[in-house]
Amino acid sequence: MFVREVMASLVKNSRKKKTVQIELETYEGKFVVSAPSGKSKGKSEVQDYNSKGIEHSLKMLKVFCPMLKHKNFLIKKIEDLKLLVELMKRFEGRYGKFGGNVSYAMESVFLKAAAADNGKELWQFINDEVNGGLKPKMPMPIGNCIGGGVHSGMIKGKKPDFQEFLLIPREKTFSRAVTVNFRAYEDAKELLRKKEKGWRVRRSDEGPWMTSLTNEEVLEILKSVAKKHGLRIGLDIAASSFYERGYYKYKNKELIRDKVDQADYIERLIKKFGIFYVEDGMQEEDFSGFKEILNAIEKNKSKTLIVGDDLTTTNMRLVRRAVSSGAMNAMIVKPNQIGSMIEVKNVVQFCKQHNIVMIFSHRSGETMDDTLADYCVGFGGQFIKTGIYGRERLIKLRRVMEIERELNK
């Protein structure tokens, strides 16, 4: 793969914040990848950009990118990114870290070009290596229907303490699942209008409806629309966002829970509302708290997914710890959390060996980039979490639908 040109620029994400975009030109064409940015982040995530900020990362790229021009890269598998990674690390040794978002965008754009160089699409290139070329099974979408927590920072007054109230289809096709989720999303709007006095249409960062209702009141709405449309209910609790000095401080009802109370509360919600998916129910360093919830649902023979995100941050060291300690049976995969596609592949293979369900996830600050969809299908993710509403979310859903159509030809 002969590099004709590599260019870096800044673009705006869905939160109108700057993020990096890398464009690579080879004899196969032009390839572009832009990096997403998270607002709710785990402590162990790699830093997005250089410690001096995104503008400094861009200045570094303006020097580094010309160094790649007219070089040949032989990339037949993900590990072949090592040459590119070594070049970046050598440069970082002199000028400081690029940041995880830069590494993610650079490695991803090279993988896209490598796939084309091998006559494949990105998902095929990855699937052939990771799954031996077997026909991949389509994931199911996880849609953020009603929002709370830090993603609803713009709402004044009360809001749900939990970050995301999710809808999860179980349809035969991805296309049908997307349609069902959107219909349920619209129904939820009407129920919010009836339930909350003076409610007006407002959406938060990832496109869900905003409300001042309590966690339980929102779950009652979700239970209603889920029953009507044959959906499952999910929660991204993001417990670390309201954890302080050993206690979970709930603002909507103004109460405090300790570790034992928090685990018991989550277990009761799972049972009462038949919740299928619970992400980050305990603060990110409480592996034993996650284990307590998982043990409880297994004892009750529930099929609920206990999901790690801030707990694991797509970091192999933390993933190993979470699996060995029995803290989760599912995890979020966010490639820019770790800034290394080689590490993502290692995490994926480890999850498959230990029957850990994988959810490839967007970030709150998204771009018009659909690479996540190819990664989810190629690596064999069972779910893709990318919202229900918003052009930056829909483009990823559309890409999965395109792949589904290709596979069904």
C-alpha positions in Angstrom: 0.0 0.0 0.0 1.7 3.1 -1.3 0.9 6.3 0.6 0.4 9.3 -1.8 -0.7 11.8 0.9 -1.8 12.0 4.5 -3.6 15.1 5.8 -4.9 16.0 9.2 -7.6 18.6 10.0 -10.1 19.5 12.7 -13.8 19.0 12.3 -16.8 19.6 14.7 -18.5 16.7 16.4 -22.2 16.5 17.4 -21.5 18.6 20.5 -19.9 21.3 18.3 -16.5 20.5 19.8 -13.3 20.1 17.7 -12.1 16.6 16.9 -9.4 15.3 14.6 -9.9 13.9 11.1 -7.3 12.0 9.1 -7.5 11.7 5.3 -5.3 9.1 3.5 -4.8 8.9 -0.2 -3.4 5.7 -1.9 -3.7 4.3 -5.4 -6.9 2.7 -4.3 -8.5 6.1 -3.5 -9.1 8.5 -0.6 -10.1 7.3 2.9 -11.3 9.4 5.8 -11.8 8.7 9.5 -12.7 11.2 12.2 -12.5 10.4 15.9 -15.5 10.6 18.4 -15.1 12.2 21.8 -16.7 11.1 25.1 -18.1 13.3 27.8 -18.6 10.6 30.4 -15.2 8.9 30.7 -13.6 6.2 32.8 -10.5 7.1 34.8 -8.4 4.6 32.9 -9.2 5.9 29.4 -6.2 7.1 27.5 -6.0 10.9 27.1 -7.8 12.1 24.0 -5.1 14.5 22.8 -1.8 15.9 23.8 -1.7 17.4 27.3 -1.4 20.8 25.6 -4.7 20.3 23.8 -6.1 19.3 20.5 -4.5 22.2 18.6 -1.1 21.0 19.7 -1.9 17.5 18.5 -2.8 19.0 15.1 0.5 20.8 15.0 2.3 17.5 15.7 0.3 15.9 12.9 1.2 18.6 10.4 4.9 17.6 11.0 4.3 13.8 11.2 1.9 13.2 8.3 4.4 14.4 5.6 6.9 11.8 7.0 4.4 9.0 5.9 4.3 10.3 2.3 5.6 7.9 -0.4 6.1 5.1 2.1 5.0 1.6 1.5 3.0 -0.3 4.1 2.2 -4.0 3.8 -0.9 -4.5 5.9 -2.5 -7.9 5.5 -3.8 -8.2 9.1 -4.4 -5.9 12.1 -1.0 -6.7 13.7 0.7 -5.2 10.6 -0.2 -1.8 11.9 2.9 -2.2 14.1 5.1 -0.4 11.7 2.8 2.7 11.7 2.5 2.4 15.5 6.3 2.3 15.9 6.7 5.4 13.7 4.2 7.2 15.8 5.8 6.2 19.1 9.2 7.2 17.8 7.8 10.6 17.0 6.0 10.9 20.4 9.3 10.2 22.1 10.6 13.5 20.8 7.4 15.7 20.8 5.0 14.1 23.4 1.8 12.1 23.0 -0.6 12.5 20.1 -3.5 11.2 22.2 -5.8 8.3 21.8 -8.2 10.0 19.4 -5.3 10.7 17.0 -4.0 7.1 17.2 -7.6 5.8 16.7 -8.2 7.9 13.6 -4.7 7.2 12.1 -4.9 3.5 12.6 -8.5 3.2 11.4 -7.8 5.2 8.2 -4.8 2.9 7.4 -7.0 -0.2 8.0 -9.7 1.2 5.7 -7.0 1.7 3.0 -5.5 -1.7 3.6 -8.9 -3.3 3.2 -9.4 -1.6 -0.1 -5.8 -2.6 -1.1 -6.8 -6.2 -0.5 -10.1 -5.8 -2.5 -12.3 -5.9 0.6 -14.4 -3.6 2.7 -13.3 -2.9 6.3 -15.7 -5.3 8.0 -14.6 -8.1 5.6 -10.9 -7.4 6.1 -11.4 -7.7 9.9 -13.9 -10.6 9.7 -11.6 -12.7 7.6 -8.8 -12.4 10.1 -10.8 -12.6 13.4 -13.6 -15.0 12.4 -11.9 -16.9 9.6 -14.2 -15.4 7.0 -17.4 -17.0 8.3 -20.5 -15.1 7.6 -21.0 -12.7 10.5 -24.2 -12.6 12.5 -25.8 -9.2 12.5 -25.7 -7.3 15.8 -28.8 -5.8 17.4 -29.0 -2.0 18.0 -29.1 -0.5 21.5 -30.9 2.8 21.4 -30.8 5.7 23.9 -34.5 6.6 24.3 -34.6 8.9 27.3 -31.6 10.6 28.8 -30.4 11.8 32.2 -27.1 12.3 34.2 -24.2 14.2 32.8 -25.5 14.0 29.2 -28.5 16.2 30.3 -26.3 18.9 31.7 -28.2 21.6 29.8 -31.5 20.8 31.6 -32.2 23.0 34.6 -33.6 21.6 37.8 -34.4 17.9 38.2 -33.4 15.1 35.8 -33.0 11.3 36.1 -29.8 10.4 37.9 -29.2 7.5 35.5 -27.5 8.5 32.2 -29.3 6.5 29.6 -32.6 4.6 29.4 -32.3 2.2 26.5 -34.4 0.1 24.1 -33.1 -3.1 22.7 -34.9 -5.0 20.0 -34.9 -8.8 19.3 -35.7 -8.9 15.6 -34.6 -11.2 12.8 -33.1 -8.4 10.8 -31.1 -5.3 11.8 -33.2 -3.1 9.5 -36.4 -4.2 11.2 -34.9 -3.6 14.6 -33.9 0.0 13.8 -37.5 0.7 12.6 -39.0 -0.8 15.7 -36.7 1.2 18.0 -37.6 4.5 16.2 -41.4 3.8 16.5 -41.0 3.1 20.3 -38.9 6.3 20.6 -41.8 8.3 19.2 -44.3 6.6 21.4 -42.1 7.4 24.4 -42.3 11.1 23.5 -46.1 11.0 23.7 -46.0 9.2 27.1 -43.5 11.8 28.4 -45.9 14.6 27.3 -48.7 13.0 29.3 -46.6 12.1 32.3 -44.7 15.3 32.9 -46.6 18.5 33.4 -45.4 21.2 31.0 -43.0 18.8 29.2 -41.6 20.2 26.0 -39.6 18.5 23.3 -35.9 18.6 24.1 -33.1 16.2 23.3 -29.7 15.8 25.0 -26.3 15.0 23.6 -27.0 11.6 22.1 -30.5 12.4 20.8 -32.7 10.9 23.6 -35.6 12.8 25.1 -34.9 14.9 28.2 -37.1 14.9 31.2 -37.2 15.8 34.9 -38.9 12.5 35.9 -37.3 10.1 38.4 -35.5 6.9 37.3 -38.5 4.8 38.3 -41.0 7.0 36.4 -38.9 6.8 33.2 -38.6 3.1 33.6 -42.4 2.8 33.8 -42.6 4.6 30.4 -39.9 2.4 28.9 -41.7 -0.7 30.2 -44.9 0.4 28.5 -43.3 1.1 25.1 -41.2 -2.0 25.4 -44.2 -4.2 26.0 -46.1 -2.6 23.0 -43.2 -3.1 20.6 -41.7 -6.4 21.9 -38.5 -4.7 23.1 -36.1 -5.2 26.0 -35.1 -2.5 28.5 -31.6 -1.3 29.3 -29.9 1.2 31.6 -26.5 2.9 31.4 -26.4 4.0 35.0 -22.9 5.6 34.9 -22.8 5.3 38.6 -19.3 6.9 38.9 -20.9 10.2 37.8 -22.8 10.5 41.0 -20.4 8.6 43.3 -18.6 10.7 45.9 -16.5 9.7 48.9 -17.9 6.2 49.3 -21.6 7.1 48.6 -24.0 7.3 45.7 -25.6 10.8 45.9 -28.9 10.8 44.1 -30.1 14.4 43.3 -33.6 13.8 41.8 -35.0 12.3 45.1 -32.2 13.8 47.2 -31.1 10.6 48.9 -27.8 8.8 49.6 -27.0 5.1 49.1 -23.9 3.2 50.3 -22.4 0.4 48.3 -24.7 -2.3 49.7 -27.8 -0.1 49.2 -26.7 0.7 45.6 -26.3 -3.0 44.6 -29.6 -3.9 46.3 -31.4 -1.0 44.5 -30.1 -2.1 41.1 -31.1 -5.7 41.8 -34.6 -4.6 42.7 -34.9 -2.5 39.6 -33.8 -5.5 37.4 -36.5 -7.7 39.0 -39.3 -5.1 39.0 -38.9 -3.9 35.4 -37.4 -7.0 33.8 -34.3 -5.1 32.8 -32.2 -6.9 30.3 -29.1 -4.7 30.2 -27.3 -2.8 33.1 -24.2 -0.8 32.3 -21.9 0.6 35.0 -24.3 0.0 37.9 -21.6 0.5 40.4 -18.7 3.0 40.4 -15.8 2.1 38.1 -13.4 0.7 40.7 -15.9 -1.5 42.6 -15.3 -4.9 41.0 -16.8 -6.6 44.0 -20.0 -4.5 43.6 -20.4 -5.6 40.0 -19.8 -9.2 41.1 -22.5 -8.8 43.7 -25.1 -7.8 41.1 -24.0 -10.5 38.6 -24.2 -13.2 41.3 -27.7 -12.0 42.3 -29.1 -12.1 38.8 -27.5 -15.5 38.1 -29.0 -16.8 41.4 -32.4 -15.7 40.1 -31.7 -17.3 36.8 -32.0 -13.9 35.0 -30.4 -13.4 31.6 -29.6 -9.8 32.3 -26.3 -8.4 30.9 -24.1 -6.8 33.6 -22.0 -4.5 31.4 -18.6 -2.9 32.1 -17.7 0.3 30.4 -15.9 2.7 32.9 -15.0 -0.5 34.7 -12.9 -1.8 31.7 -12.3 1.1 29.3 -11.4 -1.4 26.5 -8.2 -2.0 28.4 -6.9 -5.6 28.5 -5.5 -5.4 32.0 -8.9 -4.3 33.4 -10.9 -6.7 31.1 -8.8 -9.6 32.5 -9.4 -8.4 36.1 -13.2 -8.0 35.5 -13.5 -11.4 33.9 -11.3 -13.3 36.4 -13.2 -11.7 39.3 -16.6 -12.5 37.9 -17.6 -8.8 37.7 -19.4 -8.8 34.3 -20.8 -11.0 31.5 -20.7 -8.2 28.9 -18.6 -5.2 28.1 -18.5 -2.0 26.0 -15.9 -1.7 23.3 -14.9 1.8 22.4 -11.8 1.8 20.2 -10.8 5.4 21.0 -10.9 4.6 24.8 -7.6 2.7 24.3 -6.4 4.3 21.1 -5.0 1.0 19.6 -6.7 -1.3 17.2 -4.2 -4.1 18.0 -5.4 -3.8 21.7 -9.0 -3.8 20.5 -8.4 -7.1 18.6 -6.8 -8.6 21.7 -9.7 -7.6 23.9 -12.2 -9.0 21.3 -10.4 -12.4 21.2 -10.3 -12.5 25.0 -14.0 -11.8 25.2 -14.8 -14.5 22.8 -12.7 -17.0 24.7 -14.6 -16.2 27.9 -18.1 -15.8 26.4 -18.3 -12.1 27.2 -21.0 -10.3 25.2 -19.5 -7.3 23.3 -21.3 -4.0 22.7 -19.5 -1.7 20.2 -20.4 1.8 21.3 -20.5 5.4 20.0 -19.5 8.4 22.1 -21.6 11.4 23.1 -19.6 13.6 20.8 -20.0 11.8 17.4 -19.1 12.6 13.8 -20.4 11.7 10.4 -18.1 8.6 10.4 -19.5 5.1 10.1 -16.3 3.1 10.9 -17.8 1.8 14.2 -20.4 -0.1 12.2 -17.7 -2.0 10.2 -15.8 -2.7 13.4 -18.9 -4.1 15.2 -19.8 -6.5 12.3 -16.2 -7.4 11.5 -15.1 -8.2 15.1 -18.4 -10.0 15.8 -20.1 -7.6 18.3 -23.5 -8.9 19.4 -24.8 -5.3 19.9 -24.1 -1.8 18.6 -24.9 1.1 20.8 -25.3 4.2 18.7 -28.5 6.0 19.6 -31.9 6.2 17.9 -32.0 9.8 16.7 -29.5 12.2 15.1 -27.6 12.1 11.8 -24.3 11.1 13.5 -26.1 8.1 15.0 -28.2 7.2 12.0 -25.2 7.1 9.7 -23.8 4.2 11.7 -27.1 2.3 11.7 -27.4 2.8 8.0 -24.0 1.4 7.5 -24.9 -1.8 9.4 -28.0 -2.0 7.2 -25.9 -1.7 4.1 -23.7 -4.6 5.2 -26.8 -6.6 6.0 -28.1 -6.1 2.5 -24.7 -7.1 1.1 -24.6 -10.3 3.1 -28.2 -11.2 2.0 -27.7 -10.8 -1.7 
